[in-house]
Amino acid sequence: MKTFILLTKLAPDISRQMKDRDKLGRNWLELVKTKCPEVKFISHYALLGPHDFLDIYEAPDEESAAKVSMISLVNGAFQAETLIAIPYKQFLGLTKEISKKSKKK
């Protein structure tokens, strides 16, 4: 499974969304679970700054991650940005691999 990060920003008309935030959030999560049963959520955070929410989850592929993002957009998110996260140990392995190749040249 790959790790993904979803950054979402709510629509500018936030007053209704704040009033019903709990219900909207549960509905969104249930829809994701129904449409993407292979997705496993790790963490969910409310943010201060340019984005309103951050979700960390695992999915088998980019297509599944795209579905999560699209479900967010259809359900009130003004903006949804998905990032893939590479575990640090795996990243270090990539740097070693690159270093070996550049030394041979």
C-alpha positions in Angstrom: 0.0 0.0 0.0 1.2 3.5 -0.8 0.8 6.4 1.6 -1.1 9.5 0.4 -1.8 12.9 1.9 -5.0 14.8 1.1 -5.1 18.6 1.7 -8.6 20.1 1.4 -9.9 23.6 1.6 -13.6 24.2 2.2 -15.8 26.2 -0.1 -15.9 30.0 0.7 -19.5 29.7 2.0 -18.3 28.1 5.2 -21.2 29.0 7.6 -23.4 26.1 6.6 -20.4 23.7 6.5 -19.3 24.7 10.1 -22.8 24.2 11.4 -23.1 20.7 9.9 -19.4 19.8 10.0 -19.7 16.6 12.0 -22.5 15.3 9.8 -20.7 16.3 6.6 -17.5 14.7 7.7 -19.2 11.4 8.6 -21.1 11.4 5.3 -17.8 12.0 3.4 -16.0 9.2 5.2 -18.9 6.7 4.7 -18.9 7.6 1.0 -15.1 7.0 0.7 -15.5 3.7 2.6 -18.3 2.6 0.2 -16.6 3.7 -3.0 -13.0 2.9 -1.9 -13.1 0.0 0.5 -9.4 -0.7 0.0 -8.4 2.8 1.4 -7.2 2.8 5.0 -7.3 6.1 6.9 -4.4 6.7 9.3 -5.0 10.3 10.5 -7.3 13.3 10.1 -6.4 16.8 11.2 -8.1 20.2 11.1 -5.5 22.8 10.1 -4.8 26.5 10.6 -3.5 28.0 7.4 -4.2 27.8 3.7 -5.9 24.4 4.0 -8.7 23.3 6.3 -8.0 19.6 6.6 -5.2 17.1 6.2 -5.9 13.4 5.8 -3.2 10.7 5.8 -4.3 7.4 4.3 -3.0 4.3 2.5 -4.3 3.2 -0.9 -3.1 0.5 -3.3 -2.7 2.9 -6.2 -3.0 6.4 -7.6 -6.5 5.7 -9.0 -7.9 4.9 -5.6 -6.3 8.1 -4.2 -7.8 10.1 -7.1 -11.3 8.8 -6.1 -10.8 10.0 -2.5 -9.9 13.4 -3.8 -12.8 13.5 -6.3 -15.3 12.5 -3.5 -14.0 15.4 -1.5 -14.6 17.8 -4.3 -18.1 16.5 -4.9 -18.9 16.8 -1.2 -18.1 20.4 -0.5 -14.4 20.8 -0.8 -13.4 23.9 -2.7 -10.0 22.5 -3.4 -8.4 19.0 -2.9 -4.7 18.3 -3.4 -3.3 14.8 -3.1 0.3 14.1 -2.5 2.1 10.7 -2.4 4.4 10.2 0.7 7.5 8.1 0.5 8.6 6.6 3.8 11.9 8.1 4.9 13.9 4.9 4.9 12.7 4.2 1.3 13.8 7.7 0.4 17.2 7.1 1.9 17.5 4.0 -0.2 16.8 6.0 -3.3 19.5 8.6 -2.4 22.0 5.7 -2.0 21.0 4.3 -5.3 21.5 7.6 -7.1 24.8 8.2 -5.4 26.1 4.8 -6.6 25.1 5.5 -10.2 26.6 9.0 -10.2 30.0 7.6 -8.9 30.3 5.1 -11.7 30.2 7.8 -14.4 
